Amino acid sequence: MAKNKKPICFIAMAFGNDDTDKFYEKLILPVLKKNNITPVIINRHHSNDDLNFLIIQKLREADFCIVDLTYTRPSVYYEAGFASARDIEVIYTVRKDHLNKNQPDDKRVHFDVQMKPIIDWKSPEDLSFSRRLETRIIKTFLSKWLRMQKTITTNKKEEEKFSSLSTLSRLIRTRRLFIEAINKQGYNKKNWIKNNFYSNGYDDEVVIGAQAEFENCAFIYKIKGENLYVTTLQAYKSPTKKELIEIHRMYGSTYFLSNTVRKLFADKKVKKLCISIFVLSLDTISSKRIETALPNAIPVVHSKHYKIGNISKPGIADLYFLSGIKSENQLKKDLQKLVLP
């Protein structure tokens, strides 16, 4: 976030009238300047662009809107509706006489917005309006906006700090956070098992002692009743097609089930086996890359959760992706939403 970042306020009102022009200059603009807010008024922009296009563009860029309903301009109501549809905070104002029911249509607030918390003004000299407007801006928009900017700044610093680490350090940290998360869901860290078919070249002491921090070559299990739950963690800067296929071969195939899991737990009364494969990636992984590498993967949640297995036996395992990891704090928030069977 730039240090000089200011909130942007789109102004929608019936300019071109003596009272509304003075109302803006004397009562609205000073409040915006005082609170370091940048106003945007379309009819004061000198541009060759289509006016409707420019209005939509500026509304999309706005952080909130002040909509004055005086003189009942259709364009003003349209702009207010567009902003509301995009969840942009809208503060309504109107000249007080427009709230009277016996006013003509062109000087009366439409029925569908009469229930809005409208701030009325009597004249361009109504200084009490400025005080009420400022209070409304601070309470409904500005305090939230300032908190959001603080969060953005904090997140950016965390991302910069995380990106300054080596790739290995970032992978180790993501693995540690994942381990902490699954330990809170009934897994015992002592139950890591080396996958001998995947971790050639590593002895048991190295793998079991630091498998989740350094190598994608082990899985963890828990037994609940007659159900066996197996979870494996794979972490990469960005997994290649070959690595995605290897993950499928090792953990989402009947080969893994018959040669590893079932042999290890042959003495257990296990009736149901649930396999969860988590792929953590520092870079963002597109659904296209996943589905190209694993054409038999069945998407459950696009780009995040797939059912994988053999052509003859789909759905052997659940494959989850946590990608685009930019900071530890971001990953912690994602892991808080993690619910394992």
C-alpha positions as CSV (number, residue, x, y, z in Angstrom):
1,M,0.0,0.0,0.0
2,A,1.3,3.4,-0.9
3,K,1.9,5.7,2.0
4,N,-0.2,8.4,0.4
5,K,-3.2,6.1,-0.2
6,K,-6.5,8.0,0.3
7,P,-10.0,6.7,0.3
8,I,-12.0,7.7,-2.8
9,C,-15.5,9.0,-2.6
10,F,-17.8,9.0,-5.7
11,I,-20.2,12.0,-5.6
12,A,-23.6,11.4,-7.2
13,M,-25.9,14.4,-7.2
14,A,-27.7,17.0,-9.3
15,F,-25.0,19.4,-10.1
16,G,-25.8,22.5,-12.2
17,N,-28.2,23.9,-9.6
18,D,-27.3,26.9,-7.6
19,D,-28.2,25.4,-4.2
20,T,-26.8,21.9,-4.8
21,D,-23.5,23.3,-6.2
22,K,-23.1,25.5,-3.1
23,F,-24.2,22.6,-0.9
24,Y,-21.4,20.5,-2.2
25,E,-18.7,23.3,-2.0
26,K,-19.7,24.5,1.5
27,L,-20.9,21.4,3.3
28,I,-19.6,18.2,1.6
29,L,-16.2,19.1,0.2
30,P,-14.8,20.6,3.5
31,V,-15.7,17.4,5.3
32,L,-13.9,15.2,2.7
33,K,-10.8,17.4,2.8
34,K,-10.7,17.4,6.6
35,N,-10.7,13.6,6.5
36,N,-8.2,13.2,3.7
37,I,-10.8,11.8,1.3
38,T,-10.5,12.2,-2.5
39,P,-13.8,13.2,-4.2
40,V,-14.7,12.0,-7.7
41,I,-17.3,13.9,-9.7
42,I,-17.8,12.7,-13.2
43,N,-19.2,15.9,-14.8
44,R,-16.1,17.7,-13.7
45,H,-13.8,15.3,-15.6
46,H,-12.5,16.3,-19.0
47,S,-12.4,13.1,-20.9
48,N,-13.2,11.8,-24.4
49,D,-14.4,8.5,-23.0
50,D,-18.0,7.5,-23.1
51,L,-19.6,9.1,-20.1
52,N,-21.5,5.9,-19.0
53,F,-18.3,3.9,-19.2
54,L,-16.5,6.5,-17.2
55,I,-19.2,6.5,-14.5
56,I,-19.0,2.7,-14.1
57,Q,-15.2,2.8,-14.1
58,K,-15.1,5.4,-11.4
59,L,-17.7,3.7,-9.3
60,R,-15.7,0.5,-9.4
61,E,-12.7,2.4,-8.2
62,A,-14.6,4.2,-5.4
63,D,-14.3,3.1,-1.7
64,F,-17.7,4.7,-0.8
65,C,-20.3,7.0,-2.3
66,I,-22.2,10.1,-1.2
67,V,-25.5,10.2,-3.0
68,D,-27.6,13.3,-2.8
69,L,-31.2,12.7,-4.0
70,T,-32.2,16.3,-4.4
71,Y,-34.1,16.9,-7.6
72,T,-34.6,13.2,-8.2
73,R,-32.2,12.7,-11.0
74,P,-32.6,9.2,-12.6
75,S,-28.9,9.0,-13.2
76,V,-28.2,9.5,-9.5
77,Y,-30.5,6.7,-8.5
78,Y,-28.8,4.5,-11.1
79,E,-25.4,5.2,-9.7
80,A,-26.6,4.6,-6.1
81,G,-28.0,1.2,-7.2
82,F,-24.8,0.2,-9.0
83,A,-22.8,1.1,-5.9
84,S,-25.1,-0.9,-3.6
85,A,-25.0,-3.9,-5.9
86,R,-21.2,-3.9,-5.6
87,D,-21.4,-3.6,-1.8
88,I,-19.9,-0.1,-1.9
89,E,-20.9,1.9,1.2
90,V,-23.5,4.5,0.2
91,I,-24.4,7.6,2.3
92,Y,-27.6,9.2,1.3
93,T,-28.4,12.9,1.6
94,V,-31.3,15.1,0.4
95,R,-32.7,18.6,0.8
96,K,-35.2,18.3,3.7
97,D,-38.3,19.4,1.7
98,H,-37.9,16.3,-0.5
99,L,-39.0,14.1,2.5
100,N,-42.5,15.7,2.5
101,K,-45.1,13.4,1.0
102,N,-47.0,16.2,-0.7
103,Q,-44.0,17.2,-2.9
104,P,-44.1,16.7,-6.7
105,D,-42.4,13.6,-8.1
106,D,-39.3,15.5,-9.2
107,K,-38.8,16.9,-5.7
108,R,-39.5,13.8,-3.6
109,V,-37.4,10.9,-2.5
110,H,-38.6,7.7,-4.2
111,F,-40.5,5.2,-2.1
112,D,-37.9,2.4,-2.4
113,V,-35.2,4.5,-0.6
114,Q,-37.3,6.4,1.9
115,M,-36.4,3.9,4.6
116,K,-32.6,4.5,4.1
117,P,-30.9,6.5,6.9
118,I,-30.9,9.7,4.8
119,I,-29.1,12.8,6.2
120,D,-31.2,15.9,5.3
121,W,-30.0,19.4,4.8
122,K,-32.0,22.7,4.9
123,S,-29.7,25.0,2.9
124,P,-26.1,25.3,1.8
125,E,-25.5,27.2,5.1
126,D,-26.7,24.3,7.3
127,L,-23.5,23.6,9.2
128,S,-25.2,21.0,11.4
129,F,-25.3,18.8,8.2
130,S,-21.5,18.8,7.9
131,R,-21.2,17.6,11.5
132,R,-23.8,14.8,10.9
133,L,-22.1,13.8,7.6
134,E,-18.7,13.6,9.2
135,T,-20.0,11.4,12.0
136,R,-21.7,9.1,9.5
137,I,-18.6,8.9,7.3
138,I,-16.4,8.0,10.3
139,K,-18.8,5.5,11.8
140,T,-20.0,3.7,8.7
141,F,-16.9,3.8,6.4
142,L,-13.7,5.5,7.5
143,S,-13.0,3.5,10.7
144,K,-13.4,0.2,8.7
145,W,-11.4,1.6,5.9
146,L,-8.5,2.6,8.1
147,R,-8.5,-0.9,9.8
148,M,-8.5,-2.5,6.4
149,Q,-5.5,-0.4,5.3
150,K,-3.6,-1.3,8.4
151,T,-4.3,-5.0,7.7
152,I,-3.2,-4.6,4.1
153,T,0.1,-2.9,5.3
154,T,0.7,-5.7,7.8
155,N,0.0,-8.4,5.3
156,K,2.3,-6.8,2.8
157,K,5.1,-6.7,5.4
158,E,4.5,-10.4,6.2
159,E,4.6,-11.3,2.5
160,E,7.8,-9.4,2.0
161,K,9.4,-11.1,5.0
162,F,8.3,-14.5,3.9
163,S,9.4,-14.0,0.3
164,S,12.9,-12.9,1.6
165,L,13.5,-16.5,3.0
166,S,15.0,-19.2,0.9
167,T,12.7,-21.6,-0.8
168,L,13.7,-24.4,1.5
169,S,13.0,-22.3,4.6
170,R,9.6,-21.3,3.3
171,L,8.7,-25.0,2.6
172,I,9.9,-26.1,6.0
173,R,7.7,-23.4,7.7
174,T,4.6,-24.4,5.7
175,R,5.1,-28.0,6.6
176,R,5.5,-27.1,10.3
177,L,2.3,-25.1,10.3
178,F,0.5,-28.0,8.6
179,I,1.7,-30.5,11.2
180,E,0.5,-28.2,14.0
181,A,-2.9,-28.0,12.3
182,I,-3.4,-31.7,11.9
183,N,-2.1,-32.5,15.4
184,K,-5.0,-30.5,16.7
185,Q,-7.3,-32.9,14.8
186,G,-6.4,-36.1,16.5
187,Y,-3.2,-37.1,14.7
188,N,-0.2,-38.0,16.8
189,K,3.1,-36.8,15.5
190,K,4.6,-40.2,16.5
191,N,2.5,-41.9,13.8
192,W,4.5,-40.7,10.8
193,I,5.5,-43.6,8.6
194,K,8.1,-43.6,5.9
195,N,6.8,-44.5,2.4
196,N,9.6,-46.7,1.2
197,F,8.3,-46.7,-2.4
198,Y,8.6,-42.9,-2.5
199,S,11.6,-42.0,-0.4
200,N,14.5,-43.9,-1.9
201,G,17.9,-42.7,-0.6
202,Y,16.7,-41.7,2.9
203,D,17.2,-43.8,6.0
204,D,14.4,-44.2,8.5
205,E,16.0,-42.0,11.2
206,V,16.3,-39.0,8.8
207,V,12.9,-39.4,7.3
208,I,10.9,-40.1,10.5
209,G,12.8,-37.5,12.4
210,A,12.3,-34.6,9.9
211,Q,10.0,-36.0,7.2
212,A,7.4,-33.3,7.3
213,E,10.0,-30.6,7.4
214,F,12.3,-31.6,4.6
215,E,10.9,-34.4,2.4
216,N,7.7,-35.5,0.7
217,C,8.2,-39.1,1.7
218,A,6.0,-40.0,4.6
219,F,2.4,-40.2,5.8
220,I,0.6,-40.0,9.1
221,Y,-2.3,-42.1,10.3
222,K,-4.9,-42.4,13.0
223,I,-7.4,-45.2,13.8
224,K,-10.8,-44.4,15.0
225,G,-13.0,-47.4,15.7
226,E,-12.8,-49.5,12.5
227,N,-11.8,-46.6,10.3
228,L,-8.2,-45.9,9.3
229,Y,-7.4,-42.3,8.3
230,V,-4.2,-41.7,6.3
231,T,-2.9,-38.1,5.6
232,T,0.1,-37.2,3.6
233,L,1.7,-33.8,3.1
234,Q,3.5,-32.8,-0.1
235,A,5.1,-29.3,-0.3
236,Y,6.6,-27.7,-3.3
237,K,7.6,-24.3,-4.7
238,S,5.4,-25.3,-7.6
239,P,4.7,-29.0,-8.4
240,T,5.5,-30.1,-12.0
241,K,3.2,-32.3,-14.0
242,K,5.6,-35.2,-13.3
243,E,5.4,-34.6,-9.6
244,L,1.6,-34.4,-9.6
245,I,1.5,-37.8,-11.5
246,E,3.9,-39.2,-8.9
247,I,1.7,-38.1,-6.0
248,H,-1.2,-39.8,-7.7
249,R,0.8,-43.0,-8.3
250,M,2.1,-43.2,-4.7
251,Y,-0.9,-42.2,-2.7
252,G,-4.0,-42.3,-4.9
253,S,-3.6,-45.8,-6.4
254,T,-4.4,-49.3,-5.5
255,Y,-0.6,-49.9,-5.6
256,F,-0.2,-47.7,-2.5
257,L,-3.2,-49.3,-0.8
258,S,-2.1,-52.9,-1.4
259,N,1.7,-52.5,-0.9
260,T,1.9,-50.0,1.9
261,V,-1.2,-49.3,3.9
262,R,-2.9,-52.7,4.0
263,K,0.3,-54.5,4.8
264,L,1.1,-52.2,7.7
265,F,-2.3,-52.5,9.2
266,A,-3.1,-56.1,8.3
267,D,-3.5,-56.9,12.0
268,K,-6.0,-54.2,12.6
269,K,-9.7,-54.6,12.2
270,V,-10.0,-51.9,9.6
271,K,-13.2,-51.8,7.5
272,K,-12.9,-48.3,6.0
273,L,-9.8,-46.5,4.7
274,C,-9.8,-42.7,4.1
275,I,-6.8,-41.2,2.4
276,S,-6.3,-37.4,2.3
277,I,-3.4,-36.0,0.2
278,F,-2.5,-32.4,0.8
279,V,-0.4,-30.5,-1.7
280,L,1.1,-27.2,-0.5
281,S,2.5,-24.9,-3.1
282,L,4.2,-21.6,-2.7
283,D,3.2,-20.6,-6.2
284,T,-0.4,-20.7,-7.4
285,I,-1.5,-23.8,-9.1
286,S,-4.2,-23.5,-11.8
287,S,-7.0,-26.0,-12.1
288,K,-5.9,-26.5,-15.8
289,R,-2.5,-27.8,-14.7
290,I,-4.0,-30.2,-12.2
291,E,-6.6,-31.5,-14.5
292,T,-4.1,-31.9,-17.4
293,A,-1.7,-33.9,-15.2
294,L,-4.5,-35.9,-13.6
295,P,-7.2,-36.4,-16.2
296,N,-9.1,-38.8,-14.0
297,A,-9.3,-36.4,-11.1
298,I,-12.9,-35.5,-10.3
299,P,-13.2,-31.9,-9.0
300,V,-15.2,-31.4,-5.8
301,V,-14.2,-27.8,-5.3
302,H,-12.5,-26.3,-8.4
303,S,-8.7,-26.0,-8.0
304,K,-8.9,-27.0,-4.3
305,H,-10.4,-30.5,-3.8
306,Y,-10.4,-33.5,-6.1
307,K,-11.3,-37.2,-5.9
308,I,-8.6,-39.3,-7.5
309,G,-8.0,-42.9,-8.2
310,N,-7.6,-45.4,-11.1
311,I,-9.9,-45.4,-14.2
312,S,-11.4,-48.7,-12.9
313,K,-11.7,-47.4,-9.3
314,P,-12.1,-43.6,-9.0
315,G,-12.5,-41.9,-5.7
316,I,-9.7,-43.8,-3.8
317,A,-8.3,-40.7,-2.2
318,D,-9.1,-37.0,-1.6
319,L,-6.6,-34.6,-3.1
320,Y,-6.5,-31.1,-1.6
321,F,-4.5,-28.1,-2.8
322,L,-3.3,-25.1,-0.7
323,S,-1.5,-22.9,-3.2
324,G,-0.3,-19.4,-3.6
325,I,1.1,-19.3,-0.1
326,K,2.5,-15.8,0.4
327,S,2.9,-15.6,4.2
328,E,2.7,-17.8,7.3
329,N,-0.2,-15.8,8.6
330,Q,-2.2,-16.4,5.4
331,L,-1.5,-20.2,5.6
332,K,-2.5,-20.2,9.3
333,K,-5.9,-18.7,8.4
334,D,-6.4,-21.3,5.6
335,L,-5.5,-24.1,8.0
336,Q,-8.0,-22.9,10.6
337,K,-10.7,-23.8,8.0
338,L,-9.2,-27.3,7.6
339,V,-11.5,-30.0,8.6
340,L,-10.2,-33.6,8.3
341,P,-12.4,-36.7,8.6
